Amino acid sequence: MNYTNNDLFSNQGILKTDIYQTNEYYTLKIEVAGFKKEDIQILLKDGNLTIQATKKPSEGKVIHQERFTGKCSRSFQIGNNITPQDIKASFDNGELIITVPTQAKKQKESTFIQIF
């Protein structure tokens, strides 16, 4: 599994990820504190799993801002043998947990992954 960090504020630690491996699965634990589940998209395309999170700014005039707003993403190369049905995603208490099998069927098309 290879990965890239495409967020604009990588020095601020946006989408920090821990990856664990067993014989059957990779588990990605991604910190998405401050994001809502509906602001996160997971896309599988051409063997790449991309997580994108978008946080809109609060309404009103900003006097001082230290919290992140905008888009950030991470991509993980998981290979062409994984289908969207093989991937499980859940969101709880500011953490996105994605489980990907180490081996599975061949992917046929790009599809978004539903977060539970």
Phi and psi restraints in degrees (range 20) as a CNS / XPLOR table:
assign (resid 1 and name C) (resid 2 and name N)
       (resid 2 and name CA) (resid 2 and name C) 1.0 -113.1 20.0 2
assign (resid 2 and name N) (resid 2 and name CA)
       (resid 2 and name C) (resid 3 and name N) 1.0 155.5 20.0 2
assign (resid 2 and name C) (resid 3 and name N)
       (resid 3 and name CA) (resid 3 and name C) 1.0 -144.6 20.0 2
assign (resid 3 and name N) (resid 3 and name CA)
       (resid 3 and name C) (resid 4 and name N) 1.0 158.6 20.0 2
assign (resid 3 and name C) (resid 4 and name N)
       (resid 4 and name CA) (resid 4 and name C) 1.0 -131.7 20.0 2
assign (resid 4 and name N) (resid 4 and name CA)
       (resid 4 and name C) (resid 5 and name N) 1.0 155.0 20.0 2
assign (resid 4 and name C) (resid 5 and name N)
       (resid 5 and name CA) (resid 5 and name C) 1.0 -115.6 20.0 2
assign (resid 5 and name N) (resid 5 and name CA)
       (resid 5 and name C) (resid 6 and name N) 1.0 109.0 20.0 2
assign (resid 5 and name C) (resid 6 and name N)
       (resid 6 and name CA) (resid 6 and name C) 1.0 -104.8 20.0 2
assign (resid 6 and name N) (resid 6 and name CA)
       (resid 6 and name C) (resid 7 and name N) 1.0 8.4 20.0 2
assign (resid 6 and name C) (resid 7 and name N)
       (resid 7 and name CA) (resid 7 and name C) 1.0 -76.3 20.0 2
assign (resid 7 and name N) (resid 7 and name CA)
       (resid 7 and name C) (resid 8 and name N) 1.0 152.2 20.0 2
assign (resid 7 and name C) (resid 8 and name N)
       (resid 8 and name CA) (resid 8 and name C) 1.0 -75.0 20.0 2
assign (resid 8 and name N) (resid 8 and name CA)
       (resid 8 and name C) (resid 9 and name N) 1.0 -19.1 20.0 2
assign (resid 8 and name C) (resid 9 and name N)
       (resid 9 and name CA) (resid 9 and name C) 1.0 -122.0 20.0 2
assign (resid 9 and name N) (resid 9 and name CA)
       (resid 9 and name C) (resid 10 and name N) 1.0 49.1 20.0 2
assign (resid 9 and name C) (resid 10 and name N)
       (resid 10 and name CA) (resid 10 and name C) 1.0 -60.2 20.0 2
assign (resid 10 and name N) (resid 10 and name CA)
       (resid 10 and name C) (resid 11 and name N) 1.0 -27.1 20.0 2
assign (resid 10 and name C) (resid 11 and name N)
       (resid 11 and name CA) (resid 11 and name C) 1.0 -71.4 20.0 2
assign (resid 11 and name N) (resid 11 and name CA)
       (resid 11 and name C) (resid 12 and name N) 1.0 -15.3 20.0 2
assign (resid 11 and name C) (resid 12 and name N)
       (resid 12 and name CA) (resid 12 and name C) 1.0 -91.3 20.0 2
assign (resid 12 and name N) (resid 12 and name CA)
       (resid 12 and name C) (resid 13 and name N) 1.0 -2.0 20.0 2
assign (resid 12 and name C) (resid 13 and name N)
       (resid 13 and name CA) (resid 13 and name C) 1.0 79.2 20.0 2
assign (resid 13 and name N) (resid 13 and name CA)
       (resid 13 and name C) (resid 14 and name N) 1.0 25.1 20.0 2
assign (resid 13 and name C) (resid 14 and name N)
       (resid 14 and name CA) (resid 14 and name C) 1.0 -63.7 20.0 2
assign (resid 14 and name N) (resid 14 and name CA)
       (resid 14 and name C) (resid 15 and name N) 1.0 136.0 20.0 2
assign (resid 14 and name C) (resid 15 and name N)
       (resid 15 and name CA) (resid 15 and name C) 1.0 56.3 20.0 2
assign (resid 15 and name N) (resid 15 and name CA)
       (resid 15 and name C) (resid 16 and name N) 1.0 48.5 20.0 2
assign (resid 15 and name C) (resid 16 and name N)
       (resid 16 and name CA) (resid 16 and name C) 1.0 -62.4 20.0 2
assign (resid 16 and name N) (resid 16 and name CA)
       (resid 16 and name C) (resid 17 and name N) 1.0 136.2 20.0 2
assign (resid 16 and name C) (resid 17 and name N)
       (resid 17 and name CA) (resid 17 and name C) 1.0 -131.7 20.0 2
assign (resid 17 and name N) (resid 17 and name CA)
       (resid 17 and name C) (resid 18 and name N) 1.0 134.6 20.0 2
assign (resid 17 and name C) (resid 18 and name N)
       (resid 18 and name CA) (resid 18 and name C) 1.0 -110.3 20.0 2
assign (resid 18 and name N) (resid 18 and name CA)
       (resid 18 and name C) (resid 19 and name N) 1.0 136.1 20.0 2
assign (resid 18 and name C) (resid 19 and name N)
       (resid 19 and name CA) (resid 19 and name C) 1.0 -121.2 20.0 2
assign (resid 19 and name N) (resid 19 and name CA)
       (resid 19 and name C) (resid 20 and name N) 1.0 128.3 20.0 2
assign (resid 19 and name C) (resid 20 and name N)
       (resid 20 and name CA) (resid 20 and name C) 1.0 -118.9 20.0 2
assign (resid 20 and name N) (resid 20 and name CA)
       (resid 20 and name C) (resid 21 and name N) 1.0 147.4 20.0 2
assign (resid 20 and name C) (resid 21 and name N)
       (resid 21 and name CA) (resid 21 and name C) 1.0 -129.8 20.0 2
assign (resid 21 and name N) (resid 21 and name CA)
       (resid 21 and name C) (resid 22 and name N) 1.0 135.3 20.0 2
assign (resid 21 and name C) (resid 22 and name N)
       (resid 22 and name CA) (resid 22 and name C) 1.0 -117.2 20.0 2
assign (resid 22 and name N) (resid 22 and name CA)
       (resid 22 and name C) (resid 23 and name N) 1.0 -174.9 20.0 2
assign (resid 22 and name C) (resid 23 and name N)
       (resid 23 and name CA) (resid 23 and name C) 1.0 -64.4 20.0 2
assign (resid 23 and name N) (resid 23 and name CA)
       (resid 23 and name C) (resid 24 and name N) 1.0 -28.6 20.0 2
assign (resid 23 and name C) (resid 24 and name N)
       (resid 24 and name CA) (resid 24 and name C) 1.0 -107.4 20.0 2
assign (resid 24 and name N) (resid 24 and name CA)
       (resid 24 and name C) (resid 25 and name N) 1.0 -26.0 20.0 2
assign (resid 24 and name C) (resid 25 and name N)
       (resid 25 and name CA) (resid 25 and name C) 1.0 -139.8 20.0 2
assign (resid 25 and name N) (resid 25 and name CA)
       (resid 25 and name C) (resid 26 and name N) 1.0 153.2 20.0 2
assign (resid 25 and name C) (resid 26 and name N)
       (resid 26 and name CA) (resid 26 and name C) 1.0 -102.0 20.0 2
assign (resid 26 and name N) (resid 26 and name CA)
       (resid 26 and name C) (resid 27 and name N) 1.0 138.0 20.0 2
assign (resid 26 and name C) (resid 27 and name N)
       (resid 27 and name CA) (resid 27 and name C) 1.0 -119.6 20.0 2
assign (resid 27 and name N) (resid 27 and name CA)
       (resid 27 and name C) (resid 28 and name N) 1.0 122.3 20.0 2
assign (resid 27 and name C) (resid 28 and name N)
       (resid 28 and name CA) (resid 28 and name C) 1.0 -104.2 20.0 2
assign (resid 28 and name N) (resid 28 and name CA)
       (resid 28 and name C) (resid 29 and name N) 1.0 123.0 20.0 2
assign (resid 28 and name C) (resid 29 and name N)
       (resid 29 and name CA) (resid 29 and name C) 1.0 -111.4 20.0 2
assign (resid 29 and name N) (resid 29 and name CA)
       (resid 29 and name C) (resid 30 and name N) 1.0 111.3 20.0 2
assign (resid 29 and name C) (resid 30 and name N)
       (resid 30 and name CA) (resid 30 and name C) 1.0 -114.7 20.0 2
assign (resid 30 and name N) (resid 30 and name CA)
       (resid 30 and name C) (resid 31 and name N) 1.0 125.3 20.0 2
assign (resid 30 and name C) (resid 31 and name N)
       (resid 31 and name CA) (resid 31 and name C) 1.0 -77.4 20.0 2
assign (resid 31 and name N) (resid 31 and name CA)
       (resid 31 and name C) (resid 32 and name N) 1.0 117.4 20.0 2
assign (resid 31 and name C) (resid 32 and name N)
       (resid 32 and name CA) (resid 32 and name C) 1.0 -130.6 20.0 2
assign (resid 32 and name N) (resid 32 and name CA)
       (resid 32 and name C) (resid 33 and name N) 1.0 41.5 20.0 2
assign (resid 32 and name C) (resid 33 and name N)
       (resid 33 and name CA) (resid 33 and name C) 1.0 -58.9 20.0 2
assign (resid 33 and name N) (resid 33 and name CA)
       (resid 33 and name C) (resid 34 and name N) 1.0 135.3 20.0 2
assign (resid 33 and name C) (resid 34 and name N)
       (resid 34 and name CA) (resid 34 and name C) 1.0 90.5 20.0 2
assign (resid 34 and name N) (resid 34 and name CA)
       (resid 34 and name C) (resid 35 and name N) 1.0 -10.8 20.0 2
assign (resid 34 and name C) (resid 35 and name N)
       (resid 35 and name CA) (resid 35 and name C) 1.0 -96.7 20.0 2
assign (resid 35 and name N) (resid 35 and name CA)
       (resid 35 and name C) (resid 36 and name N) 1.0 149.6 20.0 2
assign (resid 35 and name C) (resid 36 and name N)
       (resid 36 and name CA) (resid 36 and name C) 1.0 -92.6 20.0 2
assign (resid 36 and name N) (resid 36 and name CA)
       (resid 36 and name C) (resid 37 and name N) 1.0 154.3 20.0 2
assign (resid 36 and name C) (resid 37 and name N)
       (resid 37 and name CA) (resid 37 and name C) 1.0 -55.1 20.0 2
assign (resid 37 and name N) (resid 37 and name CA)
       (resid 37 and name C) (resid 38 and name N) 1.0 -40.7 20.0 2
assign (resid 37 and name C) (resid 38 and name N)
       (resid 38 and name CA) (resid 38 and name C) 1.0 -72.0 20.0 2
assign (resid 38 and name N) (resid 38 and name CA)
       (resid 38 and name C) (resid 39 and name N) 1.0 -9.4 20.0 2
assign (resid 38 and name C) (resid 39 and name N)
       (resid 39 and name CA) (resid 39 and name C) 1.0 -92.2 20.0 2
assign (resid 39 and name N) (resid 39 and name CA)
       (resid 39 and name C) (resid 40 and name N) 1.0 3.7 20.0 2
assign (resid 39 and name C) (resid 40 and name N)
       (resid 40 and name CA) (resid 40 and name C) 1.0 -115.6 20.0 2
assign (resid 40 and name N) (resid 40 and name CA)
       (resid 40 and name C) (resid 41 and name N) 1.0 132.7 20.0 2
assign (resid 40 and name C) (resid 41 and name N)
       (resid 41 and name CA) (resid 41 and name C) 1.0 -123.7 20.0 2
assign (resid 41 and name N) (resid 41 and name CA)
       (resid 41 and name C) (resid 42 and name N) 1.0 141.9 20.0 2
assign (resid 41 and name C) (resid 42 and name N)
       (resid 42 and name CA) (resid 42 and name C) 1.0 -122.9 20.0 2
assign (resid 42 and name N) (resid 42 and name CA)
       (resid 42 and name C) (resid 43 and name N) 1.0 124.1 20.0 2
assign (resid 42 and name C) (resid 43 and name N)
       (resid 43 and name CA) (resid 43 and name C) 1.0 -124.9 20.0 2
assign (resid 43 and name N) (resid 43 and name CA)
       (resid 43 and name C) (resid 44 and name N) 1.0 133.2 20.0 2
assign (resid 43 and name C) (resid 44 and name N)
       (resid 44 and name CA) (resid 44 and name C) 1.0 -110.2 20.0 2
assign (resid 44 and name N) (resid 44 and name CA)
       (resid 44 and name C) (resid 45 and name N) 1.0 119.1 20.0 2
assign (resid 44 and name C) (resid 45 and name N)
       (resid 45 and name CA) (resid 45 and name C) 1.0 -150.4 20.0 2
assign (resid 45 and name N) (resid 45 and name CA)
       (resid 45 and name C) (resid 46 and name N) 1.0 129.4 20.0 2
assign (resid 45 and name C) (resid 46 and name N)
       (resid 46 and name CA) (resid 46 and name C) 1.0 52.2 20.0 2
assign (resid 46 and name N) (resid 46 and name CA)
       (resid 46 and name C) (resid 47 and name N) 1.0 40.1 20.0 2
assign (resid 46 and name C) (resid 47 and name N)
       (resid 47 and name CA) (resid 47 and name C) 1.0 79.2 20.0 2
assign (resid 47 and name N) (resid 47 and name CA)
       (resid 47 and name C) (resid 48 and name N) 1.0 5.1 20.0 2
assign (resid 47 and name C) (resid 48 and name N)
       (resid 48 and name CA) (resid 48 and name C) 1.0 -111.3 20.0 2
assign (resid 48 and name N) (resid 48 and name CA)
       (resid 48 and name C) (resid 49 and name N) 1.0 129.9 20.0 2
assign (resid 48 and name C) (resid 49 and name N)
       (resid 49 and name CA) (resid 49 and name C) 1.0 -100.9 20.0 2
assign (resid 49 and name N) (resid 49 and name CA)
       (resid 49 and name C) (resid 50 and name N) 1.0 116.8 20.0 2
assign (resid 49 and name C) (resid 50 and name N)
       (resid 50 and name CA) (resid 50 and name C) 1.0 -115.7 20.0 2
assign (resid 50 and name N) (resid 50 and name CA)
       (resid 50 and name C) (resid 51 and name N) 1.0 128.8 20.0 2
assign (resid 50 and name C) (resid 51 and name N)
       (resid 51 and name CA) (resid 51 and name C) 1.0 -108.9 20.0 2
assign (resid 51 and name N) (resid 51 and name CA)
       (resid 51 and name C) (resid 52 and name N) 1.0 125.6 20.0 2
assign (resid 51 and name C) (resid 52 and name N)
       (resid 52 and name CA) (resid 52 and name C) 1.0 -127.4 20.0 2
assign (resid 52 and name N) (resid 52 and name CA)
       (resid 52 and name C) (resid 53 and name N) 1.0 132.6 20.0 2
assign (resid 52 and name C) (resid 53 and name N)
       (resid 53 and name CA) (resid 53 and name C) 1.0 -125.3 20.0 2
assign (resid 53 and name N) (resid 53 and name CA)
       (resid 53 and name C) (resid 54 and name N) 1.0 136.8 20.0 2
assign (resid 53 and name C) (resid 54 and name N)
       (resid 54 and name CA) (resid 54 and name C) 1.0 -125.8 20.0 2
assign (resid 54 and name N) (resid 54 and name CA)
       (resid 54 and name C) (resid 55 and name N) 1.0 127.2 20.0 2
assign (resid 54 and name C) (resid 55 and name N)
       (resid 55 and name CA) (resid 55 and name C) 1.0 -122.1 20.0 2
assign (resid 55 and name N) (resid 55 and name CA)
       (resid 55 and name C) (resid 56 and name N) 1.0 118.8 20.0 2
assign (resid 55 and name C) (resid 56 and name N)
       (resid 56 and name CA) (resid 56 and name C) 1.0 -82.0 20.0 2
assign (resid 56 and name N) (resid 56 and name CA)
       (resid 56 and name C) (resid 57 and name N) 1.0 148.3 20.0 2
assign (resid 56 and name C) (resid 57 and name N)
       (resid 57 and name CA) (resid 57 and name C) 1.0 -69.8 20.0 2
assign (resid 57 and name N) (resid 57 and name CA)
       (resid 57 and name C) (resid 58 and name N) 1.0 154.0 20.0 2
assign (resid 57 and name C) (resid 58 and name N)
       (resid 58 and name CA) (resid 58 and name C) 1.0 -68.3 20.0 2
assign (resid 58 and name N) (resid 58 and name CA)
       (resid 58 and name C) (resid 59 and name N) 1.0 156.0 20.0 2
assign (resid 58 and name C) (resid 59 and name N)
       (resid 59 and name CA) (resid 59 and name C) 1.0 -74.2 20.0 2
assign (resid 59 and name N) (resid 59 and name CA)
       (resid 59 and name C) (resid 60 and name N) 1.0 152.8 20.0 2
assign (resid 59 and name C) (resid 60 and name N)
       (resid 60 and name CA) (resid 60 and name C) 1.0 101.2 20.0 2
assign (resid 60 and name N) (resid 60 and name CA)
       (resid 60 and name C) (resid 61 and name N) 1.0 171.4 20.0 2
assign (resid 60 and name C) (resid 61 and name N)
       (resid 61 and name CA) (resid 61 and name C) 1.0 -75.6 20.0 2
assign (resid 61 and name N) (resid 61 and name CA)
       (resid 61 and name C) (resid 62 and name N) 1.0 130.5 20.0 2
assign (resid 61 and name C) (resid 62 and name N)
       (resid 62 and name CA) (resid 62 and name C) 1.0 -84.1 20.0 2
assign (resid 62 and name N) (resid 62 and name CA)
       (resid 62 and name C) (resid 63 and name N) 1.0 121.5 20.0 2
assign (resid 62 and name C) (resid 63 and name N)
       (resid 63 and name CA) (resid 63 and name C) 1.0 -91.3 20.0 2
assign (resid 63 and name N) (resid 63 and name CA)
       (resid 63 and name C) (resid 64 and name N) 1.0 -43.2 20.0 2
assign (resid 63 and name C) (resid 64 and name N)
       (resid 64 and name CA) (resid 64 and name C) 1.0 -153.2 20.0 2
assign (resid 64 and name N) (resid 64 and name CA)
       (resid 64 and name C) (resid 65 and name N) 1.0 135.2 20.0 2
assign (resid 64 and name C) (resid 65 and name N)
       (resid 65 and name CA) (resid 65 and name C) 1.0 -137.2 20.0 2
assign (resid 65 and name N) (resid 65 and name CA)
       (resid 65 and name C) (resid 66 and name N) 1.0 124.8 20.0 2
assign (resid 65 and name C) (resid 66 and name N)
       (resid 66 and name CA) (resid 66 and name C) 1.0 -117.8 20.0 2
assign (resid 66 and name N) (resid 66 and name CA)
       (resid 66 and name C) (resid 67 and name N) 1.0 -12.9 20.0 2
assign (resid 66 and name C) (resid 67 and name N)
       (resid 67 and name CA) (resid 67 and name C) 1.0 -88.7 20.0 2
assign (resid 67 and name N) (resid 67 and name CA)
       (resid 67 and name C) (resid 68 and name N) 1.0 146.5 20.0 2
assign (resid 67 and name C) (resid 68 and name N)
       (resid 68 and name CA) (resid 68 and name C) 1.0 -71.6 20.0 2
assign (resid 68 and name N) (resid 68 and name CA)
       (resid 68 and name C) (resid 69 and name N) 1.0 138.0 20.0 2
assign (resid 68 and name C) (resid 69 and name N)
       (resid 69 and name CA) (resid 69 and name C) 1.0 -134.1 20.0 2
assign (resid 69 and name N) (resid 69 and name CA)
       (resid 69 and name C) (resid 70 and name N) 1.0 147.6 20.0 2
assign (resid 69 and name C) (resid 70 and name N)
       (resid 70 and name CA) (resid 70 and name C) 1.0 125.1 20.0 2
assign (resid 70 and name N) (resid 70 and name CA)
       (resid 70 and name C) (resid 71 and name N) 1.0 -158.6 20.0 2
assign (resid 70 and name C) (resid 71 and name N)
       (resid 71 and name CA) (resid 71 and name C) 1.0 -110.4 20.0 2
assign (resid 71 and name N) (resid 71 and name CA)
       (resid 71 and name C) (resid 72 and name N) 1.0 145.3 20.0 2
assign (resid 71 and name C) (resid 72 and name N)
       (resid 72 and name CA) (resid 72 and name C) 1.0 -145.0 20.0 2
assign (resid 72 and name N) (resid 72 and name CA)
       (resid 72 and name C) (resid 73 and name N) 1.0 155.3 20.0 2
assign (resid 72 and name C) (resid 73 and name N)
       (resid 73 and name CA) (resid 73 and name C) 1.0 -151.4 20.0 2
assign (resid 73 and name N) (resid 73 and name CA)
       (resid 73 and name C) (resid 74 and name N) 1.0 158.6 20.0 2
assign (resid 73 and name C) (resid 74 and name N)
       (resid 74 and name CA) (resid 74 and name C) 1.0 -134.8 20.0 2
assign (resid 74 and name N) (resid 74 and name CA)
       (resid 74 and name C) (resid 75 and name N) 1.0 144.8 20.0 2
assign (resid 74 and name C) (resid 75 and name N)
       (resid 75 and name CA) (resid 75 and name C) 1.0 -126.1 20.0 2
assign (resid 75 and name N) (resid 75 and name CA)
       (resid 75 and name C) (resid 76 and name N) 1.0 140.8 20.0 2
assign (resid 75 and name C) (resid 76 and name N)
       (resid 76 and name CA) (resid 76 and name C) 1.0 -129.9 20.0 2
assign (resid 76 and name N) (resid 76 and name CA)
       (resid 76 and name C) (resid 77 and name N) 1.0 125.8 20.0 2
assign (resid 76 and name C) (resid 77 and name N)
       (resid 77 and name CA) (resid 77 and name C) 1.0 -83.1 20.0 2
assign (resid 77 and name N) (resid 77 and name CA)
       (resid 77 and name C) (resid 78 and name N) 1.0 112.5 20.0 2
assign (resid 77 and name C) (resid 78 and name N)
       (resid 78 and name CA) (resid 78 and name C) 1.0 -110.9 20.0 2
assign (resid 78 and name N) (resid 78 and name CA)
       (resid 78 and name C) (resid 79 and name N) 1.0 -1.3 20.0 2
assign (resid 78 and name C) (resid 79 and name N)
       (resid 79 and name CA) (resid 79 and name C) 1.0 94.9 20.0 2
assign (resid 79 and name N) (resid 79 and name CA)
       (resid 79 and name C) (resid 80 and name N) 1.0 165.1 20.0 2
assign (resid 79 and name C) (resid 80 and name N)
       (resid 80 and name CA) (resid 80 and name C) 1.0 -87.5 20.0 2
assign (resid 80 and name N) (resid 80 and name CA)
       (resid 80 and name C) (resid 81 and name N) 1.0 0.8 20.0 2
assign (resid 80 and name C) (resid 81 and name N)
       (resid 81 and name CA) (resid 81 and name C) 1.0 -94.8 20.0 2
assign (resid 81 and name N) (resid 81 and name CA)
       (resid 81 and name C) (resid 82 and name N) 1.0 6.3 20.0 2
assign (resid 81 and name C) (resid 82 and name N)
       (resid 82 and name CA) (resid 82 and name C) 1.0 -104.3 20.0 2
assign (resid 82 and name N) (resid 82 and name CA)
       (resid 82 and name C) (resid 83 and name N) 1.0 134.9 20.0 2
assign (resid 82 and name C) (resid 83 and name N)
       (resid 83 and name CA) (resid 83 and name C) 1.0 -104.8 20.0 2
assign (resid 83 and name N) (resid 83 and name CA)
       (resid 83 and name C) (resid 84 and name N) 1.0 160.2 20.0 2
assign (resid 83 and name C) (resid 84 and name N)
       (resid 84 and name CA) (resid 84 and name C) 1.0 -58.6 20.0 2
assign (resid 84 and name N) (resid 84 and name CA)
       (resid 84 and name C) (resid 85 and name N) 1.0 -31.8 20.0 2
assign (resid 84 and name C) (resid 85 and name N)
       (resid 85 and name CA) (resid 85 and name C) 1.0 -68.0 20.0 2
assign (resid 85 and name N) (resid 85 and name CA)
       (resid 85 and name C) (resid 86 and name N) 1.0 -21.4 20.0 2
assign (resid 85 and name C) (resid 86 and name N)
       (resid 86 and name CA) (resid 86 and name C) 1.0 -78.5 20.0 2
assign (resid 86 and name N) (resid 86 and name CA)
       (resid 86 and name C) (resid 87 and name N) 1.0 -19.3 20.0 2
assign (resid 86 and name C) (resid 87 and name N)
       (resid 87 and name CA) (resid 87 and name C) 1.0 -97.6 20.0 2
assign (resid 87 and name N) (resid 87 and name CA)
       (resid 87 and name C) (resid 88 and name N) 1.0 134.4 20.0 2
assign (resid 87 and name C) (resid 88 and name N)
       (resid 88 and name CA) (resid 88 and name C) 1.0 -117.8 20.0 2
assign (resid 88 and name N) (resid 88 and name CA)
       (resid 88 and name C) (resid 89 and name N) 1.0 138.1 20.0 2
assign (resid 88 and name C) (resid 89 and name N)
       (resid 89 and name CA) (resid 89 and name C) 1.0 -135.3 20.0 2
assign (resid 89 and name N) (resid 89 and name CA)
       (resid 89 and name C) (resid 90 and name N) 1.0 139.5 20.0 2
assign (resid 89 and name C) (resid 90 and name N)
       (resid 90 and name CA) (resid 90 and name C) 1.0 -139.3 20.0 2
assign (resid 90 and name N) (resid 90 and name CA)
       (resid 90 and name C) (resid 91 and name N) 1.0 157.1 20.0 2
assign (resid 90 and name C) (resid 91 and name N)
       (resid 91 and name CA) (resid 91 and name C) 1.0 -131.9 20.0 2
assign (resid 91 and name N) (resid 91 and name CA)
       (resid 91 and name C) (resid 92 and name N) 1.0 124.7 20.0 2
assign (resid 91 and name C) (resid 92 and name N)
       (resid 92 and name CA) (resid 92 and name C) 1.0 -152.8 20.0 2
assign (resid 92 and name N) (resid 92 and name CA)
       (resid 92 and name C) (resid 93 and name N) 1.0 126.1 20.0 2
assign (resid 92 and name C) (resid 93 and name N)
       (resid 93 and name CA) (resid 93 and name C) 1.0 52.6 20.0 2
assign (resid 93 and name N) (resid 93 and name CA)
       (resid 93 and name C) (resid 94 and name N) 1.0 45.8 20.0 2
assign (resid 93 and name C) (resid 94 and name N)
       (resid 94 and name CA) (resid 94 and name C) 1.0 79.0 20.0 2
assign (resid 94 and name N) (resid 94 and name CA)
       (resid 94 and name C) (resid 95 and name N) 1.0 12.7 20.0 2
assign (resid 94 and name C) (resid 95 and name N)
       (resid 95 and name CA) (resid 95 and name C) 1.0 -128.0 20.0 2
assign (resid 95 and name N) (resid 95 and name CA)
       (resid 95 and name C) (resid 96 and name N) 1.0 129.0 20.0 2
assign (resid 95 and name C) (resid 96 and name N)
       (resid 96 and name CA) (resid 96 and name C) 1.0 -98.5 20.0 2
assign (resid 96 and name N) (resid 96 and name CA)
       (resid 96 and name C) (resid 97 and name N) 1.0 124.6 20.0 2
assign (resid 96 and name C) (resid 97 and name N)
       (resid 97 and name CA) (resid 97 and name C) 1.0 -116.0 20.0 2
assign (resid 97 and name N) (resid 97 and name CA)
       (resid 97 and name C) (resid 98 and name N) 1.0 120.9 20.0 2
assign (resid 97 and name C) (resid 98 and name N)
       (resid 98 and name CA) (resid 98 and name C) 1.0 -119.2 20.0 2
assign (resid 98 and name N) (resid 98 and name CA)
       (resid 98 and name C) (resid 99 and name N) 1.0 129.7 20.0 2
assign (resid 98 and name C) (resid 99 and name N)
       (resid 99 and name CA) (resid 99 and name C) 1.0 -113.7 20.0 2
assign (resid 99 and name N) (resid 99 and name CA)
       (resid 99 and name C) (resid 100 and name N) 1.0 126.0 20.0 2
assign (resid 99 and name C) (resid 100 and name N)
       (resid 100 and name CA) (resid 100 and name C) 1.0 -126.2 20.0 2
assign (resid 100 and name N) (resid 100 and name CA)
       (resid 100 and name C) (resid 101 and name N) 1.0 127.4 20.0 2
assign (resid 100 and name C) (resid 101 and name N)
       (resid 101 and name CA) (resid 101 and name C) 1.0 -66.9 20.0 2
assign (resid 101 and name N) (resid 101 and name CA)
       (resid 101 and name C) (resid 102 and name N) 1.0 151.9 20.0 2
assign (resid 101 and name C) (resid 102 and name N)
       (resid 102 and name CA) (resid 102 and name C) 1.0 -74.0 20.0 2
assign (resid 102 and name N) (resid 102 and name CA)
       (resid 102 and name C) (resid 103 and name N) 1.0 -24.5 20.0 2
assign (resid 102 and name C) (resid 103 and name N)
       (resid 103 and name CA) (resid 103 and name C) 1.0 -144.2 20.0 2
assign (resid 103 and name N) (resid 103 and name CA)
       (resid 103 and name C) (resid 104 and name N) 1.0 139.9 20.0 2
assign (resid 103 and name C) (resid 104 and name N)
       (resid 104 and name CA) (resid 104 and name C) 1.0 -160.7 20.0 2
assign (resid 104 and name N) (resid 104 and name CA)
       (resid 104 and name C) (resid 105 and name N) 1.0 -169.1 20.0 2
assign (resid 104 and name C) (resid 105 and name N)
       (resid 105 and name CA) (resid 105 and name C) 1.0 -71.9 20.0 2
assign (resid 105 and name N) (resid 105 and name CA)
       (resid 105 and name C) (resid 106 and name N) 1.0 164.8 20.0 2
assign (resid 105 and name C) (resid 106 and name N)
       (resid 106 and name CA) (resid 106 and name C) 1.0 -72.7 20.0 2
assign (resid 106 and name N) (resid 106 and name CA)
       (resid 106 and name C) (resid 107 and name N) 1.0 136.8 20.0 2
assign (resid 106 and name C) (resid 107 and name N)
       (resid 107 and name CA) (resid 107 and name C) 1.0 -74.9 20.0 2
assign (resid 107 and name N) (resid 107 and name CA)
       (resid 107 and name C) (resid 108 and name N) 1.0 137.0 20.0 2
assign (resid 107 and name C) (resid 108 and name N)
       (resid 108 and name CA) (resid 108 and name C) 1.0 -102.4 20.0 2
assign (resid 108 and name N) (resid 108 and name CA)
       (resid 108 and name C) (resid 109 and name N) 1.0 -34.8 20.0 2
assign (resid 108 and name C) (resid 109 and name N)
       (resid 109 and name CA) (resid 109 and name C) 1.0 -154.8 20.0 2
assign (resid 109 and name N) (resid 109 and name CA)
       (resid 109 and name C) (resid 110 and name N) 1.0 167.9 20.0 2
assign (resid 109 and name C) (resid 110 and name N)
       (resid 110 and name CA) (resid 110 and name C) 1.0 -80.0 20.0 2
assign (resid 110 and name N) (resid 110 and name CA)
       (resid 110 and name C) (resid 111 and name N) 1.0 139.0 20.0 2
assign (resid 110 and name C) (resid 111 and name N)
       (resid 111 and name CA) (resid 111 and name C) 1.0 -149.6 20.0 2
assign (resid 111 and name N) (resid 111 and name CA)
       (resid 111 and name C) (resid 112 and name N) 1.0 143.9 20.0 2
assign (resid 111 and name C) (resid 112 and name N)
       (resid 112 and name CA) (resid 112 and name C) 1.0 -76.2 20.0 2
assign (resid 112 and name N) (resid 112 and name CA)
       (resid 112 and name C) (resid 113 and name N) 1.0 147.8 20.0 2
assign (resid 112 and name C) (resid 113 and name N)
       (resid 113 and name CA) (resid 113 and name C) 1.0 -100.5 20.0 2
assign (resid 113 and name N) (resid 113 and name CA)
       (resid 113 and name C) (resid 114 and name N) 1.0 131.9 20.0 2
assign (resid 113 and name C) (resid 114 and name N)
       (resid 114 and name CA) (resid 114 and name C) 1.0 -80.6 20.0 2
assign (resid 114 and name N) (resid 114 and name CA)
       (resid 114 and name C) (resid 115 and name N) 1.0 138.5 20.0 2
assign (resid 114 and name C) (resid 115 and name N)
       (resid 115 and name CA) (resid 115 and name C) 1.0 -98.6 20.0 2
assign (resid 115 and name N) (resid 115 and name CA)
       (resid 115 and name C) (resid 116 and name N) 1.0 129.3 20.0 2
